[in-house]
Amino acid sequence: MPYSEHPEHIAYQNSLREIFKRIEPRPKNIIEFGTGEEGLSSTIFLEDKEVVRVVSIDIEDYSKLINDDRWLFIQQDTKKIVLPTNNLQKESFDLVYIDASHELAQTIYELRMADFLLSNNGLILLDDLIPSSPDSRQTASGGSAVPVEVFEAVIFFLRGSVANGNNYWFAFDPRNHGWGFLKKAPLLDLQTWS
Ligand SMILES: C[S@@+](CC[C@H](N)C(=O)[O-])C[C@H]1O[C@@H](n2cnc3c(N)ncnc32)[C@H](O)[C@@H]1O
């Protein structure tokens, strides 16, 4: 399993592990956008022996990174995914982790895919919501990622999802690079008065 010695990677994995452990109900089927060259998040999810499947998608080829039967790597540009596909069926995942390009339009697209893929009790988790110093990691199209775009994407997504009859609770945890949580909550429940 890939574990990195880099202090930033250790802090990131510790923060993700701590958050992941607290998610209830426990996610069994997980999908992530953005495998990364170290596969740090996949590694954390696979630490939980109750996890059945981790599907990890990246534009680069990281297919040899992790040797675990529960891990399925798909090399694809998330912009080019058309749902549903064989391994990506409606409501078939209970955790969607978004950590790919961090670009505004693409993250909105990934959020819409997450909405399609997510089961009723599911959770969308996003990394890098805090507008800190420019990220040294490179995006697929070159140039550095601007983390604030992820926050903007969440706001766009929330407006759209209400219009489509869905509602999501949004929560934010400022630790590490800023975690975002989107949990499905039917609008009807919110509008019930007694
Ligand atoms: C921040 S890294 C992911 C880190 C990973 N989650 C981890 O914990 O190790 C972002 C990844 O997104 C990928 N990526 C960027 N643009 C993409 C796109 N359009 N489609 C798919 N993957 C993309 C990059 O190749 C990179 O590996």
The ligand as a Gaussian input file, in Angstrom:
#p B3LYP/6-31G(d) Opt

LIG

0 1
 C       -4.600000      16.084000      -5.987000
 S       -4.292000      14.733000      -7.038000
 C       -5.230000      13.432000      -6.314000
 C       -4.665000      12.982000      -5.014000
 C       -5.250000      11.694000      -4.489000
 N       -6.657000      11.820000      -4.183000
 C       -4.489000      11.248000      -3.280000
 O       -5.027000      11.332000      -2.175000
 O       -3.342000      10.825000      -3.431000
 C       -5.249000      15.176000      -8.431000
 C       -5.293000      14.121000      -9.510000
 O       -6.350000      14.492000     -10.406000
 C       -5.969000      14.099000     -11.695000
 N       -6.730000      14.856000     -12.670000
 C       -6.597000      16.151000     -13.023000
 N       -7.452000      16.466000     -13.990000
 C       -8.154000      15.343000     -14.265000
 C       -9.192000      15.022000     -15.178000
 N       -9.636000      15.930000     -16.046000
 N       -9.687000      13.771000     -15.195000
 C       -9.203000      12.837000     -14.348000
 N       -8.215000      13.072000     -13.471000
 C       -7.706000      14.307000     -13.413000
 C       -4.469000      14.368000     -11.750000
 O       -3.859000      13.573000     -12.750000
 C       -4.034000      14.028000     -10.333000
 O       -3.513000      12.718000     -10.272000

